[in-house]
């Protein structure tokens, strides 16, 4: 849930793209930290606090922005998992 004073649009402003930064991948606030890297750390089991400790400039809202960005991207994707007994 978003903080009362923070809209999705405000959070998404933390995610930027620039061809000069990581080849145009979505990054956090123009820095060389890709959204996918933050998501990968969380998926690997790192807590938000561990992620924040690893990047002292990173803010809790940045992590939330990464999660929101991923939700929006995935919301437009389609994935059909292989049926049991079929080749992947």
C-alpha positions as CSV (number, residue, x, y, z in Angstrom):
1,X,0.0,0.0,0.0
2,X,1.3,3.4,-0.9
3,X,1.9,6.0,1.8
4,X,-0.9,8.6,2.0
5,X,1.3,11.3,0.5
6,X,2.9,9.2,-2.2
7,X,1.1,8.4,-5.5
8,X,2.1,5.7,-7.9
9,X,3.2,8.4,-10.3
10,X,5.5,9.9,-7.7
11,X,7.1,6.5,-7.0
12,X,7.5,5.8,-10.7
13,X,9.5,9.0,-11.2
14,X,12.3,7.3,-9.2
15,X,12.7,4.8,-12.1
16,X,14.5,6.3,-15.0
17,X,15.9,5.3,-18.4
18,X,18.8,6.8,-20.2
19,X,20.7,5.3,-23.1
20,X,24.0,6.4,-21.4
21,X,23.2,4.5,-18.2
22,X,23.3,0.7,-18.3
23,X,22.3,0.8,-22.0
24,X,18.9,2.3,-21.3
25,X,17.7,-0.3,-18.8
26,X,15.3,1.0,-16.1
27,X,17.4,2.2,-13.2
28,X,16.9,3.8,-9.8
29,X,17.1,7.6,-9.9
30,X,19.5,7.7,-12.8
31,X,22.2,5.7,-11.1
32,X,23.9,2.5,-12.2
33,X,21.5,0.3,-10.2
34,X,19.1,-1.6,-12.5
35,X,15.6,-2.3,-11.3
36,X,16.2,-5.9,-12.3
37,X,19.1,-6.1,-9.9
38,X,17.0,-4.8,-6.9
39,X,14.3,-7.3,-7.8
40,X,16.9,-10.1,-8.1
41,X,18.2,-9.4,-4.6
42,X,14.7,-9.5,-3.2
43,X,13.9,-12.7,-5.1
44,X,17.1,-14.3,-3.8
45,X,15.8,-13.7,-0.3
46,X,17.5,-10.5,0.7
47,X,15.4,-8.3,2.9
48,X,14.6,-4.7,2.0
49,X,16.9,-3.7,4.9
50,X,19.7,-5.8,3.4
51,X,19.3,-4.2,0.1
52,X,19.3,-0.7,1.6
53,X,22.4,-1.5,3.6
54,X,24.2,-2.6,0.4
55,X,23.4,0.8,-1.3
56,X,23.6,3.6,1.3
57,X,22.1,6.1,-1.1
58,X,19.1,3.9,-1.8
59,X,15.8,4.8,-0.1
60,X,12.9,2.5,1.0
61,X,10.7,4.3,-1.6
62,X,13.2,3.3,-4.3
63,X,12.7,-0.3,-3.5
64,X,8.9,0.2,-3.5
65,X,9.2,1.9,-6.9
66,X,11.1,-1.1,-8.3
67,X,8.3,-3.4,-7.1
68,X,5.6,-1.1,-8.5
69,X,7.5,-0.9,-11.9
70,X,7.7,-4.7,-12.0
71,X,4.0,-5.1,-11.2
72,X,3.1,-2.7,-14.0
73,X,5.4,-4.4,-16.5
74,X,4.2,-7.9,-15.6
75,X,0.6,-6.7,-15.8
76,X,1.1,-6.3,-19.5
77,X,2.9,-9.6,-20.1
78,X,1.6,-13.1,-20.7
79,X,3.3,-16.2,-19.6
80,X,1.9,-19.7,-20.3
81,X,3.7,-22.2,-18.1
82,X,4.3,-25.6,-19.7
83,X,1.6,-28.1,-19.0
84,X,2.6,-31.1,-16.8
85,X,4.2,-33.8,-18.9
86,X,5.2,-31.5,-21.8
87,X,8.7,-30.3,-22.7
88,X,9.5,-26.8,-21.5
